[in-house]
Amino acid sequence: MLNTTWQALLEATRALHRDVPALSDFCDFPDPVTARACDAKHDPLCDAMLGQTALPTLPALQVFHQSAMAAARSAQWRDTYRDTAFGETLHAHFGSFEVVGRDTVLGAEGMRSFLVYQAPGFHYPMHHHPAEEIYLVLAGWGEFHLQGQPSRRLEAGETALHPENAPHALTTHDAPLVAYVVWKGDVEKKPVWTETDPPI
Ligand SMILES: [Fe+2]
């Protein structure tokens, strides 16, 4: 049984996938989504994100953005790279929690999605994973890098598609970035650092 905060986030997420063509085109929204037990895990990046009250978003993204912010304190913030040499540095500037998928109360198969926050002035080095990925910027902006392509500055409402195992990176400058990220395909394997951009 979902509480009202996560029920609202589920409805907002389903609506976001329905209304944003890039998400609708990327994959079907999972059905069913089943309430699961998932302990909250706090991260200081959650506080940093919630402190960014002046970050503008787009009207079309507002309900989802607000619903995700409301759920952030009861979410299980992730430790994806904590056991790597660059992990502590990364997690001092980048945090995420799962919205729909495996490590979240909104349990589903076949797709995983995440709310991510990156502090200003940080370079998240080149990494890759077998899952295909799409970023939808919710607020702030970032410079997105995909190996072999020119870097792109993306703001609220814009998307970046990362094919399976394609190295990609993300740089923030004078603003933080809040984004919604969706994985499809091989969603179980963790990302790894790409040797061409060693993080240490
Ligand atoms: Fe990625």
Boltz pocket constraint, residues with backbone or C-beta under 6 A from the ligand:
constraints:
  - pocket:
      binder: B
      contacts: [[A, 127], [A, 129], [A, 133], [A, 162], [A, 168], [A, 191]]
      max_distance: 6.0
